Amino acid sequence: MNKDENKQEKKVQGNQINIELSEEIAEGVYANLAMIAHSNSEFVVDFIRLMPGVPKAKVKSRVVITPEHAKRLHAALHDNIVKYEQTFGPIKQVEDSPKFPMNFGGAVGEA
């Protein structure tokens, strides 16, 4: 099989956008912490893997998006969470989430 045969392509109806998904990207990356920072023109989302007993966490992926796309992502996540909970029941949240003394010089959110 050549490299092109290993890639999956998806079409979005309407505008007919071809989306290519390589096998490497399709495998995904595990992250259990997200740190979010923003400026007036972009949102930066760092996906981090924090392992118990390991003092150093690693950023596994960084995604930079516009504020407009951040708002669309927020709406899409909300919609998918509602659908998930309708199917599988409420997602349990731990009340005592860890606090990290990380500040990148701006407003920061954790997920």
Biopython code that builds the backbone (N, CA, C, O; Angstrom):
import numpy as np
from Bio.PDB.StructureBuilder import StructureBuilder

atoms = [
    (1, "MET", "N", (0.834, -1.181, 0.000)),
    (1, "MET", "CA", (0.000, 0.000, 0.000)),
    (1, "MET", "C", (0.879, 1.245, 0.000)),
    (1, "MET", "O", (1.862, 1.303, 0.738)),
    (2, "ASN", "N", (0.545, 2.230, -0.807)),
    (2, "ASN", "CA", (1.329, 3.461, -0.768)),
    (2, "ASN", "C", (0.735, 4.421, 0.241)),
    (2, "ASN", "O", (-0.331, 4.178, 0.806)),
    (3, "LYS", "N", (1.438, 5.503, 0.452)),
    (3, "LYS", "CA", (1.058, 6.474, 1.481)),
    (3, "LYS", "C", (-0.354, 7.024, 1.257)),
    (3, "LYS", "O", (-1.103, 7.218, 2.215)),
    (4, "ASP", "N", (-0.720, 7.276, -0.011)),
    (4, "ASP", "CA", (-2.037, 7.834, -0.311)),
    (4, "ASP", "C", (-3.155, 6.851, 0.025)),
    (4, "ASP", "O", (-4.251, 7.266, 0.403)),
    (5, "GLU", "N", (-2.888, 5.549, -0.109)),
    (5, "GLU", "CA", (-3.904, 4.558, 0.210)),
    (5, "GLU", "C", (-4.112, 4.424, 1.708)),
    (5, "GLU", "O", (-5.152, 3.933, 2.145)),
    (6, "ASN", "N", (-3.124, 4.860, 2.511)),
    (6, "ASN", "CA", (-3.230, 4.791, 3.959)),
    (6, "ASN", "C", (-4.043, 5.940, 4.533)),
    (6, "ASN", "O", (-4.346, 5.930, 5.726)),
    (7, "LYS", "N", (-4.398, 6.908, 3.743)),
    (7, "LYS", "CA", (-5.096, 8.085, 4.233)),
    (7, "LYS", "C", (-6.598, 7.940, 4.025)),
    (7, "LYS", "O", (-7.058, 7.427, 3.005)),
    (8, "GLN", "N", (-7.339, 8.397, 5.007)),
    (8, "GLN", "CA", (-8.786, 8.416, 4.892)),
    (8, "GLN", "C", (-9.200, 9.807, 4.440)),
    (8, "GLN", "O", (-8.606, 10.802, 4.857)),
    (9, "GLU", "N", (-10.208, 9.881, 3.596)),
    (9, "GLU", "CA", (-10.728, 11.183, 3.190)),
    (9, "GLU", "C", (-12.192, 11.254, 3.565)),
    (9, "GLU", "O", (-12.943, 10.291, 3.410)),
    (10, "LYS", "N", (-12.582, 12.421, 4.064)),
    (10, "LYS", "CA", (-13.974, 12.659, 4.417)),
    (10, "LYS", "C", (-14.445, 13.885, 3.674)),
    (10, "LYS", "O", (-13.681, 14.831, 3.482)),
    (11, "LYS", "N", (-15.696, 13.877, 3.255)),
    (11, "LYS", "CA", (-16.263, 15.033, 2.580)),
    (11, "LYS", "C", (-17.337, 15.640, 3.465)),
    (11, "LYS", "O", (-18.177, 14.929, 4.017)),
    (12, "VAL", "N", (-17.303, 16.947, 3.595)),
    (12, "VAL", "CA", (-18.325, 17.678, 4.315)),
    (12, "VAL", "C", (-19.336, 18.150, 3.283)),
    (12, "VAL", "O", (-18.971, 18.827, 2.322)),
    (13, "GLN", "N", (-20.603, 17.801, 3.471)),
    (13, "GLN", "CA", (-21.614, 18.193, 2.505)),
    (13, "GLN", "C", (-21.788, 19.700, 2.502)),
    (13, "GLN", "O", (-21.471, 20.366, 3.488)),
    (14, "GLY", "N", (-22.283, 20.236, 1.415)),
    (14, "GLY", "CA", (-22.480, 21.676, 1.295)),
    (14, "GLY", "C", (-21.360, 22.283, 0.500)),
    (14, "GLY", "O", (-21.473, 22.448, -0.715)),
    (15, "ASN", "N", (-20.271, 22.621, 1.174)),
    (15, "ASN", "CA", (-19.135, 23.233, 0.499)),
    (15, "ASN", "C", (-18.193, 22.207, -0.119)),
    (15, "ASN", "O", (-17.242, 22.598, -0.796)),
    (16, "GLN", "N", (-18.417, 20.926, 0.083)),
    (16, "GLN", "CA", (-17.585, 19.864, -0.473)),
    (16, "GLN", "C", (-16.115, 20.026, -0.102)),
    (16, "GLN", "O", (-15.247, 20.036, -0.975)),
    (17, "ILE", "N", (-15.842, 20.152, 1.179)),
    (17, "ILE", "CA", (-14.464, 20.255, 1.667)),
    (17, "ILE", "C", (-13.931, 18.843, 1.879)),
    (17, "ILE", "O", (-14.543, 18.037, 2.580)),
    (18, "ASN", "N", (-12.798, 18.555, 1.273)),
    (18, "ASN", "CA", (-12.144, 17.270, 1.499)),
    (18, "ASN", "C", (-11.270, 17.388, 2.739)),
    (18, "ASN", "O", (-10.452, 18.302, 2.849)),
    (19, "ILE", "N", (-11.447, 16.469, 3.659)),
    (19, "ILE", "CA", (-10.648, 16.449, 4.879)),
    (19, "ILE", "C", (-9.828, 15.175, 4.860)),
    (19, "ILE", "O", (-10.378, 14.076, 4.780)),
    (20, "GLU", "N", (-8.519, 15.321, 4.933)),
    (20, "GLU", "CA", (-7.617, 14.180, 4.893)),
    (20, "GLU", "C", (-7.182, 13.836, 6.307)),
    (20, "GLU", "O", (-6.787, 14.714, 7.074)),
    (21, "LEU", "N", (-7.255, 12.565, 6.647)),
    (21, "LEU", "CA", (-6.892, 12.095, 7.976)),
    (21, "LEU", "C", (-5.878, 10.968, 7.820)),
    (21, "LEU", "O", (-6.234, 9.857, 7.426)),
    (22, "SER", "N", (-4.620, 11.252, 8.129)),
    (22, "SER", "CA", (-3.581, 10.234, 8.015)),
    (22, "SER", "C", (-3.737, 9.212, 9.135)),
    (22, "SER", "O", (-4.388, 9.484, 10.144)),
    (23, "GLU", "N", (-3.144, 8.044, 8.958)),
    (23, "GLU", "CA", (-3.220, 7.008, 9.995)),
    (23, "GLU", "C", (-2.597, 7.491, 11.296)),
    (23, "GLU", "O", (-3.120, 7.216, 12.376)),
    (24, "GLU", "N", (-1.483, 8.209, 11.197)),
    (24, "GLU", "CA", (-0.792, 8.701, 12.390)),
    (24, "GLU", "C", (-1.689, 9.631, 13.203)),
    (24, "GLU", "O", (-1.781, 9.492, 14.423)),
    (25, "ILE", "N", (-2.340, 10.564, 12.548)),
    (25, "ILE", "CA", (-3.231, 11.499, 13.240)),
    (25, "ILE", "C", (-4.488, 10.779, 13.721)),
    (25, "ILE", "O", (-5.010, 11.097, 14.790)),
    (26, "ALA", "N", (-4.975, 9.821, 12.954)),
    (26, "ALA", "CA", (-6.192, 9.086, 13.320)),
    (26, "ALA", "C", (-6.022, 8.313, 14.627)),
    (26, "ALA", "O", (-7.003, 8.062, 15.326)),
    (27, "GLU", "N", (-4.791, 7.933, 14.962)),
    (27, "GLU", "CA", (-4.542, 7.218, 16.211)),
    (27, "GLU", "C", (-4.835, 8.085, 17.430)),
    (27, "GLU", "O", (-5.183, 7.564, 18.489)),
    (28, "GLY", "N", (-4.700, 9.400, 17.292)),
    (28, "GLY", "CA", (-4.974, 10.306, 18.390)),
    (28, "GLY", "C", (-3.836, 10.357, 19.399)),
    (28, "GLY", "O", (-2.884, 9.580, 19.325)),
    (29, "VAL", "N", (-3.951, 11.273, 20.327)),
    (29, "VAL", "CA", (-2.980, 11.467, 21.393)),
    (29, "VAL", "C", (-3.750, 11.579, 22.697)),
    (29, "VAL", "O", (-4.699, 12.357, 22.791)),
    (30, "TYR", "N", (-3.351, 10.808, 23.707)),
    (30, "TYR", "CA", (-4.030, 10.864, 24.998)),
    (30, "TYR", "C", (-3.577, 12.098, 25.774)),
    (30, "TYR", "O", (-2.381, 12.364, 25.897)),
    (31, "ALA", "N", (-4.542, 12.844, 26.292)),
    (31, "ALA", "CA", (-4.275, 13.988, 27.162)),
    (31, "ALA", "C", (-5.337, 13.986, 28.257)),
    (31, "ALA", "O", (-6.500, 13.668, 28.007)),
    (32, "ASN", "N", (-4.926, 14.343, 29.474)),
    (32, "ASN", "CA", (-5.890, 14.393, 30.577)),
    (32, "ASN", "C", (-5.930, 15.766, 31.244)),
    (32, "ASN", "O", (-6.451, 15.928, 32.348)),
    (33, "LEU", "N", (-5.367, 16.748, 30.544)),
    (33, "LEU", "CA", (-5.403, 18.121, 31.034)),
    (33, "LEU", "C", (-5.314, 19.051, 29.831)),
    (33, "LEU", "O", (-4.567, 18.787, 28.889)),
    (34, "ALA", "N", (-6.063, 20.117, 29.865)),
    (34, "ALA", "CA", (-5.967, 21.130, 28.810)),
    (34, "ALA", "C", (-5.786, 22.488, 29.476)),
    (34, "ALA", "O", (-6.491, 22.821, 30.429)),
    (35, "MET", "N", (-4.854, 23.252, 28.975)),
    (35, "MET", "CA", (-4.628, 24.620, 29.443)),
    (35, "MET", "C", (-4.972, 25.541, 28.282)),
    (35, "MET", "O", (-4.562, 25.306, 27.145)),
    (36, "ILE", "N", (-5.720, 26.580, 28.579)),
    (36, "ILE", "CA", (-6.187, 27.480, 27.528)),
    (36, "ILE", "C", (-5.750, 28.899, 27.861)),
    (36, "ILE", "O", (-5.955, 29.379, 28.976)),
    (37, "ALA", "N", (-5.145, 29.564, 26.883)),
    (37, "ALA", "CA", (-4.769, 30.971, 27.010)),
    (37, "ALA", "C", (-5.299, 31.695, 25.777)),
    (37, "ALA", "O", (-5.568, 31.071, 24.750)),
    (38, "HIS", "N", (-5.446, 33.004, 25.883)),
    (38, "HIS", "CA", (-5.940, 33.725, 24.717)),
    (38, "HIS", "C", (-5.375, 35.139, 24.664)),
    (38, "HIS", "O", (-4.957, 35.714, 25.669)),
    (39, "SER", "N", (-5.381, 35.667, 23.455)),
    (39, "SER", "CA", (-5.054, 37.066, 23.213)),
    (39, "SER", "C", (-6.262, 37.659, 22.499)),
    (39, "SER", "O", (-7.310, 37.021, 22.410)),
    (40, "ASN", "N", (-6.117, 38.866, 21.997)),
    (40, "ASN", "CA", (-7.257, 39.468, 21.296)),
    (40, "ASN", "C", (-7.507, 38.811, 19.941)),
    (40, "ASN", "O", (-8.570, 39.013, 19.355)),
    (41, "SER", "N", (-6.555, 38.030, 19.428)),
    (41, "SER", "CA", (-6.719, 37.474, 18.090)),
    (41, "SER", "C", (-6.701, 35.951, 18.017)),
    (41, "SER", "O", (-6.958, 35.385, 16.955)),
    (42, "GLU", "N", (-6.399, 35.272, 19.134)),
    (42, "GLU", "CA", (-6.327, 33.823, 19.056)),
    (42, "GLU", "C", (-6.498, 33.165, 20.420)),
    (42, "GLU", "O", (-6.264, 33.774, 21.464)),
    (43, "PHE", "N", (-6.910, 31.910, 20.374)),
    (43, "PHE", "CA", (-6.959, 31.045, 21.543)),
    (43, "PHE", "C", (-5.908, 29.961, 21.338)),
    (43, "PHE", "O", (-5.774, 29.409, 20.246)),
    (44, "VAL", "N", (-5.169, 29.664, 22.395)),
    (44, "VAL", "CA", (-4.154, 28.614, 22.344)),
    (44, "VAL", "C", (-4.578, 27.538, 23.337)),
    (44, "VAL", "O", (-4.729, 27.798, 24.530)),
    (45, "VAL", "N", (-4.768, 26.322, 22.820)),
    (45, "VAL", "CA", (-5.177, 25.204, 23.664)),
    (45, "VAL", "C", (-4.036, 24.191, 23.673)),
    (45, "VAL", "O", (-3.698, 23.609, 22.642)),
    (46, "ASP", "N", (-3.450, 23.991, 24.846)),
    (46, "ASP", "CA", (-2.401, 22.988, 25.021)),
    (46, "ASP", "C", (-3.029, 21.755, 25.656)),
    (46, "ASP", "O", (-3.633, 21.833, 26.725)),
    (47, "PHE", "N", (-2.879, 20.614, 24.984)),
    (47, "PHE", "CA", (-3.349, 19.340, 25.518)),
    (47, "PHE", "C", (-2.147, 18.655, 26.158)),
    (47, "PHE", "O", (-1.117, 18.451, 25.517)),
    (48, "ILE", "N", (-2.296, 18.305, 27.431)),
    (48, "ILE", "CA", (-1.184, 17.865, 28.265)),
    (48, "ILE", "C", (-1.461, 16.476, 28.825)),
    (48, "ILE", "O", (-2.601, 16.138, 29.145)),
    (49, "ARG", "N", (-0.412, 15.685, 28.937)),
    (49, "ARG", "CA", (-0.514, 14.389, 29.600)),
    (49, "ARG", "C", (0.178, 14.492, 30.947)),
    (49, "ARG", "O", (1.393, 14.673, 31.025)),
    (50, "LEU", "N", (-0.613, 14.374, 32.005)),
    (50, "LEU", "CA", (-0.117, 14.436, 33.375)),
    (50, "LEU", "C", (-0.219, 13.040, 33.960)),
    (50, "LEU", "O", (-1.315, 12.491, 34.073)),
    (51, "MET", "N", (0.922, 12.458, 34.334)),
    (51, "MET", "CA", (0.930, 11.098, 34.838)),
    (51, "MET", "C", (1.208, 11.102, 36.341)),
    (51, "MET", "O", (2.042, 11.878, 36.809)),
    (52, "PRO", "N", (0.525, 10.251, 37.100)),
    (52, "PRO", "CA", (0.742, 10.180, 38.551)),
    (52, "PRO", "C", (2.195, 9.830, 38.874)),
    (52, "PRO", "O", (2.784, 8.950, 38.246)),
    (53, "GLY", "N", (2.756, 10.518, 39.843)),
    (53, "GLY", "CA", (4.103, 10.239, 40.287)),
    (53, "GLY", "C", (5.205, 10.798, 39.395)),
    (53, "GLY", "O", (6.386, 10.648, 39.707)),
    (54, "VAL", "N", (4.840, 11.431, 38.305)),
    (54, "VAL", "CA", (5.825, 12.037, 37.404)),
    (54, "VAL", "C", (5.736, 13.542, 37.581)),
    (54, "VAL", "O", (4.689, 14.128, 37.305)),
    (55, "PRO", "N", (6.810, 14.187, 38.035)),
    (55, "PRO", "CA", (6.742, 15.610, 38.359)),
    (55, "PRO", "C", (6.634, 16.537, 37.152)),
    (55, "PRO", "O", (6.304, 17.713, 37.305)),
    (56, "LYS", "N", (6.906, 16.027, 35.969)),
    (56, "LYS", "CA", (6.903, 16.880, 34.786)),
    (56, "LYS", "C", (5.831, 16.405, 33.806)),
    (56, "LYS", "O", (5.847, 15.257, 33.362)),
    (57, "ALA", "N", (4.903, 17.301, 33.477)),
    (57, "ALA", "CA", (3.864, 16.987, 32.501)),
    (57, "ALA", "C", (4.317, 17.496, 31.141)),
    (57, "ALA", "O", (5.021, 18.502, 31.049)),
    (58, "LYS", "N", (3.910, 16.797, 30.085)),
    (58, "LYS", "CA", (4.325, 17.184, 28.741)),
    (58, "LYS", "C", (3.134, 17.643, 27.916)),
    (58, "LYS", "O", (2.070, 17.024, 27.932)),
    (59, "VAL", "N", (3.335, 18.746, 27.192)),
    (59, "VAL", "CA", (2.338, 19.170, 26.219)),
    (59, "VAL", "C", (2.439, 18.202, 25.052)),
    (59, "VAL", "O", (3.504, 18.054, 24.452)),
    (60, "LYS", "N", (1.332, 17.545, 24.731)),
    (60, "LYS", "CA", (1.327, 16.554, 23.659)),
    (60, "LYS", "C", (0.829, 17.153, 22.345)),
    (60, "LYS", "O", (1.135, 16.641, 21.269)),
    (61, "SER", "N", (0.062, 18.236, 22.438)),
    (61, "SER", "CA", (-0.441, 18.878, 21.229)),
    (61, "SER", "C", (-0.846, 20.307, 21.558)),
    (61, "SER", "O", (-1.364, 20.577, 22.642)),
    (62, "ARG", "N", (-0.614, 21.208, 20.636)),
    (62, "ARG", "CA", (-1.036, 22.607, 20.782)),
    (62, "ARG", "C", (-1.892, 22.962, 19.575)),
    (62, "ARG", "O", (-1.511, 22.726, 18.429)),
    (63, "VAL", "N", (-3.056, 23.535, 19.858)),
    (63, "VAL", "CA", (-3.965, 23.959, 18.796)),
    (63, "VAL", "C", (-4.206, 25.449, 18.966)),
    (63, "VAL", "O", (-4.571, 25.906, 20.049)),
    (64, "VAL", "N", (-4.001, 26.206, 17.894)),
    (64, "VAL", "CA", (-4.206, 27.652, 17.894)),
    (64, "VAL", "C", (-5.388, 27.939, 16.972)),
    (64, "VAL", "O", (-5.385, 27.547, 15.805)),
    (65, "ILE", "N", (-6.406, 28.631, 17.508)),
    (65, "ILE", "CA", (-7.606, 28.930, 16.729)),
    (65, "ILE", "C", (-8.031, 30.378, 16.947)),
    (65, "ILE", "O", (-7.619, 31.026, 17.909)),
    (66, "THR", "N", (-8.857, 30.864, 16.042)),
    (66, "THR", "CA", (-9.383, 32.224, 16.157)),
    (66, "THR", "C", (-10.488, 32.255, 17.213)),
    (66, "THR", "O", (-11.044, 31.210, 17.552)),
    (67, "PRO", "N", (-10.813, 33.437, 17.735)),
    (67, "PRO", "CA", (-11.928, 33.524, 18.692)),
    (67, "PRO", "C", (-13.246, 33.000, 18.109)),
    (67, "PRO", "O", (-14.026, 32.363, 18.817)),
    (68, "GLU", "N", (-13.494, 33.263, 16.836)),
    (68, "GLU", "CA", (-14.718, 32.769, 16.201)),
    (68, "GLU", "C", (-14.755, 31.240, 16.203)),
    (68, "GLU", "O", (-15.789, 30.643, 16.503)),
    (69, "HIS", "N", (-13.639, 30.614, 15.872)),
    (69, "HIS", "CA", (-13.593, 29.155, 15.884)),
    (69, "HIS", "C", (-13.660, 28.604, 17.308)),
    (69, "HIS", "O", (-14.204, 27.521, 17.526)),
    (70, "ALA", "N", (-13.114, 29.333, 18.271)),
    (70, "ALA", "CA", (-13.210, 28.914, 19.671)),
    (70, "ALA", "C", (-14.676, 28.868, 20.103)),
    (70, "ALA", "O", (-15.098, 27.949, 20.806)),
    (71, "LYS", "N", (-15.437, 29.861, 19.678)),
    (71, "LYS", "CA", (-16.858, 29.892, 20.033)),
    (71, "LYS", "C", (-17.609, 28.742, 19.352)),
    (71, "LYS", "O", (-18.497, 28.138, 19.953)),
    (72, "ARG", "N", (-17.253, 28.442, 18.102)),
    (72, "ARG", "CA", (-17.869, 27.310, 17.409)),
    (72, "ARG", "C", (-17.502, 25.990, 18.091)),
    (72, "ARG", "O", (-18.347, 25.105, 18.230)),
    (73, "LEU", "N", (-16.248, 25.861, 18.513)),
    (73, "LEU", "CA", (-15.813, 24.659, 19.220)),
    (73, "LEU", "C", (-16.579, 24.512, 20.528)),
    (73, "LEU", "O", (-17.003, 23.411, 20.882)),
    (74, "HIS", "N", (-16.757, 25.609, 21.241)),
    (74, "HIS", "CA", (-17.526, 25.600, 22.494)),
    (74, "HIS", "C", (-18.942, 25.083, 22.241)),
    (74, "HIS", "O", (-19.432, 24.229, 22.980)),
    (75, "ALA", "N", (-19.598, 25.593, 21.207)),
    (75, "ALA", "CA", (-20.963, 25.166, 20.882)),
    (75, "ALA", "C", (-20.995, 23.692, 20.481)),
    (75, "ALA", "O", (-21.902, 22.962, 20.881)),
    (76, "ALA", "N", (-20.018, 23.253, 19.701)),
    (76, "ALA", "CA", (-19.969, 21.857, 19.263)),
    (76, "ALA", "C", (-19.719, 20.921, 20.445)),
    (76, "ALA", "O", (-20.333, 19.857, 20.533)),
    (77, "LEU", "N", (-18.823, 21.310, 21.351)),
    (77, "LEU", "CA", (-18.574, 20.492, 22.544)),
    (77, "LEU", "C", (-19.832, 20.406, 23.404)),
    (77, "LEU", "O", (-20.189, 19.329, 23.881)),
    (78, "HIS", "N", (-20.500, 21.536, 23.602)),
    (78, "HIS", "CA", (-21.734, 21.546, 24.398)),
    (78, "HIS", "C", (-22.772, 20.613, 23.786)),
    (78, "HIS", "O", (-23.389, 19.813, 24.490)),
    (79, "ASP", "N", (-22.962, 20.719, 22.479)),
    (79, "ASP", "CA", (-23.936, 19.881, 21.774)),
    (79, "ASP", "C", (-23.594, 18.403, 21.934)),
    (79, "ASP", "O", (-24.478, 17.583, 22.178)),
    (80, "ASN", "N", (-22.328, 18.065, 21.799)),
    (80, "ASN", "CA", (-21.913, 16.669, 21.913)),
    (80, "ASN", "C", (-22.003, 16.154, 23.343)),
    (80, "ASN", "O", (-22.318, 14.982, 23.553)),
    (81, "ILE", "N", (-21.737, 16.994, 24.320)),
    (81, "ILE", "CA", (-21.881, 16.586, 25.717)),
    (81, "ILE", "C", (-23.342, 16.301, 26.036)),
    (81, "ILE", "O", (-23.651, 15.318, 26.708)),
    (82, "VAL", "N", (-24.242, 17.155, 25.558)),
    (82, "VAL", "CA", (-25.681, 16.927, 25.760)),
    (82, "VAL", "C", (-26.087, 15.588, 25.145)),
    (82, "VAL", "O", (-26.790, 14.803, 25.782)),
    (83, "LYS", "N", (-25.653, 15.323, 23.918)),
    (83, "LYS", "CA", (-25.990, 14.063, 23.244)),
    (83, "LYS", "C", (-25.387, 12.868, 23.985)),
    (83, "LYS", "O", (-26.050, 11.841, 24.132)),
    (84, "TYR", "N", (-24.158, 12.985, 24.446)),
    (84, "TYR", "CA", (-23.505, 11.915, 25.201)),
    (84, "TYR", "C", (-24.305, 11.593, 26.459)),
    (84, "TYR", "O", (-24.593, 10.430, 26.744)),
    (85, "GLU", "N", (-24.665, 12.650, 27.220)),
    (85, "GLU", "CA", (-25.382, 12.434, 28.483)),
    (85, "GLU", "C", (-26.782, 11.887, 28.253)),
    (85, "GLU", "O", (-27.297, 11.156, 29.099)),
    (86, "GLN", "N", (-27.408, 12.218, 27.139)),
    (86, "GLN", "CA", (-28.712, 11.643, 26.819)),
    (86, "GLN", "C", (-28.598, 10.141, 26.566)),
    (86, "GLN", "O", (-29.517, 9.379, 26.866)),
    (87, "THR", "N", (-27.463, 9.729, 26.012)),
    (87, "THR", "CA", (-27.246, 8.321, 25.701)),
    (87, "THR", "C", (-26.701, 7.534, 26.882)),
    (87, "THR", "O", (-27.177, 6.435, 27.166)),
    (88, "PHE", "N", (-25.709, 8.084, 27.572)),
    (88, "PHE", "CA", (-24.978, 7.333, 28.593)),
    (88, "PHE", "C", (-25.208, 7.808, 30.023)),
    (88, "PHE", "O", (-24.706, 7.190, 30.962)),
    (89, "GLY", "N", (-25.942, 8.874, 30.204)),
    (89, "GLY", "CA", (-26.171, 9.412, 31.537)),
    (89, "GLY", "C", (-25.191, 10.529, 31.856)),
    (89, "GLY", "O", (-24.251, 10.779, 31.102)),
    (90, "PRO", "N", (-25.419, 11.201, 32.985)),
    (90, "PRO", "CA", (-24.593, 12.357, 33.347)),
    (90, "PRO", "C", (-23.114, 11.996, 33.503)),
    (90, "PRO", "O", (-22.768, 10.926, 34.004)),
    (91, "ILE", "N", (-22.272, 12.896, 33.069)),
    (91, "ILE", "CA", (-20.831, 12.743, 33.254)),
    (91, "ILE", "C", (-20.511, 13.168, 34.679)),
    (91, "ILE", "O", (-20.853, 14.274, 35.096)),
    (92, "LYS", "N", (-19.858, 12.289, 35.419)),
    (92, "LYS", "CA", (-19.494, 12.597, 36.799)),
    (92, "LYS", "C", (-18.272, 13.497, 36.815)),
    (92, "LYS", "O", (-17.321, 13.291, 36.062)),
    (93, "GLN", "N", (-18.312, 14.496, 37.685)),
    (93, "GLN", "CA", (-17.181, 15.402, 37.841)),
    (93, "GLN", "C", (-16.664, 15.319, 39.263)),
    (93, "GLN", "O", (-17.439, 15.256, 40.217)),
    (94, "VAL", "N", (-15.346, 15.320, 39.393)),
    (94, "VAL", "CA", (-14.720, 15.338, 40.707)),
    (94, "VAL", "C", (-14.728, 16.784, 41.182)),
    (94, "VAL", "O", (-14.240, 17.678, 40.490)),
    (95, "GLU", "N", (-15.280, 17.005, 42.358)),
    (95, "GLU", "CA", (-15.391, 18.369, 42.882)),
    (95, "GLU", "C", (-14.032, 18.987, 43.192)),
    (95, "GLU", "O", (-13.835, 20.190, 43.020)),
    (96, "ASP", "N", (-13.107, 18.167, 43.646)),
    (96, "ASP", "CA", (-11.806, 18.664, 44.083)),
    (96, "ASP", "C", (-10.785, 18.503, 42.961)),
    (96, "ASP", "O", (-9.906, 17.645, 43.043)),
    (97, "SER", "N", (-10.894, 19.321, 41.914)),
    (97, "SER", "CA", (-9.961, 19.213, 40.796)),
    (97, "SER", "C", (-8.608, 19.812, 41.181)),
    (97, "SER", "O", (-8.546, 20.746, 41.980)),
    (98, "PRO", "N", (-7.528, 19.276, 40.615)),
    (98, "PRO", "CA", (-6.193, 19.778, 40.959)),
    (98, "PRO", "C", (-5.988, 21.202, 40.483)),
    (98, "PRO", "O", (-6.472, 21.589, 39.419)),
    (99, "LYS", "N", (-5.271, 21.975, 41.274)),
    (99, "LYS", "CA", (-4.937, 23.349, 40.910)),
    (99, "LYS", "C", (-3.458, 23.393, 40.571)),
    (99, "LYS", "O", (-2.627, 22.861, 41.307)),
    (100, "PHE", "N", (-3.141, 24.015, 39.477)),
    (100, "PHE", "CA", (-1.766, 24.068, 39.011)),
    (100, "PHE", "C", (-1.269, 25.503, 39.050)),
    (100, "PHE", "O", (-1.941, 26.394, 38.532)),
    (101, "PRO", "N", (-0.119, 25.750, 39.644)),
    (101, "PRO", "CA", (0.413, 27.111, 39.720)),
    (101, "PRO", "C", (1.109, 27.510, 38.418)),
    (101, "PRO", "O", (2.290, 27.857, 38.410)),
    (102, "MET", "N", (0.347, 27.452, 37.313)),
    (102, "MET", "CA", (0.919, 27.800, 36.008)),
    (102, "MET", "C", (0.253, 29.075, 35.516)),
    (102, "MET", "O", (-0.974, 29.176, 35.496)),
    (103, "ASN", "N", (1.044, 30.023, 35.130)),
    (103, "ASN", "CA", (0.495, 31.251, 34.586)),
    (103, "ASN", "C", (1.346, 31.667, 33.393)),
    (103, "ASN", "O", (2.548, 31.904, 33.511)),
    (104, "PHE", "N", (0.692, 31.746, 32.253)),
    (104, "PHE", "CA", (1.394, 32.094, 31.038)),
    (104, "PHE", "C", (1.241, 33.570, 30.700)),
    (104, "PHE", "O", (1.454, 33.971, 29.556)),
    (105, "GLY", "N", (0.870, 34.383, 31.692)),
    (105, "GLY", "CA", (0.776, 35.824, 31.462)),
    (105, "GLY", "C", (-0.530, 36.255, 30.832)),
    (105, "GLY", "O", (-0.526, 37.113, 29.949)),
    (106, "GLY", "N", (-1.612, 35.707, 31.242)),
    (106, "GLY", "CA", (-2.911, 36.102, 30.702)),
    (106, "GLY", "C", (-3.970, 35.255, 31.332)),
    (106, "GLY", "O", (-3.698, 34.479, 32.249)),
    (107, "ALA", "N", (-5.187, 35.397, 30.844)),
    (107, "ALA", "CA", (-6.280, 34.594, 31.356)),
    (107, "ALA", "C", (-6.060, 33.154, 30.961)),
    (107, "ALA", "O", (-5.742, 32.861, 29.809)),
    (108, "VAL", "N", (-6.227, 32.251, 31.916)),
    (108, "VAL", "CA", (-5.989, 30.838, 31.675)),
    (108, "VAL", "C", (-7.188, 30.047, 32.153)),
    (108, "VAL", "O", (-7.737, 30.328, 33.218)),
    (109, "GLY", "N", (-7.594, 29.066, 31.376)),
    (109, "GLY", "CA", (-8.659, 28.161, 31.772)),
    (109, "GLY", "C", (-8.133, 26.752, 31.802)),
    (109, "GLY", "O", (-7.152, 26.437, 31.129)),
    (110, "GLU", "N", (-8.775, 25.897, 32.579)),
    (110, "GLU", "CA", (-8.373, 24.493, 32.668)),
    (110, "GLU", "C", (-9.555, 23.643, 32.305)),
    (110, "GLU", "O", (-10.697, 23.985, 32.612)),
    (111, "ALA", "N", (-9.284, 22.521, 31.642)),
    (111, "ALA", "CA", (-10.345, 21.569, 31.319)),
    (111, "ALA", "C", (-9.861, 20.169, 31.582)),
    (111, "ALA", "O", (-10.604, 19.210, 31.374)),
]
sb = StructureBuilder()
sb.init_structure("model")
sb.init_model(0)
sb.init_chain("A")
sb.init_seg("    ")
for serial, (resi, resn, name, xyz) in enumerate(atoms, 1):
    if name == "N":
        sb.init_residue(resn, " ", resi, " ")
    sb.init_atom(name, np.array(xyz, "f"), 0.0, 1.0, " ", f" {name:<3s}", serial, name[0])
structure = sb.get_structure()
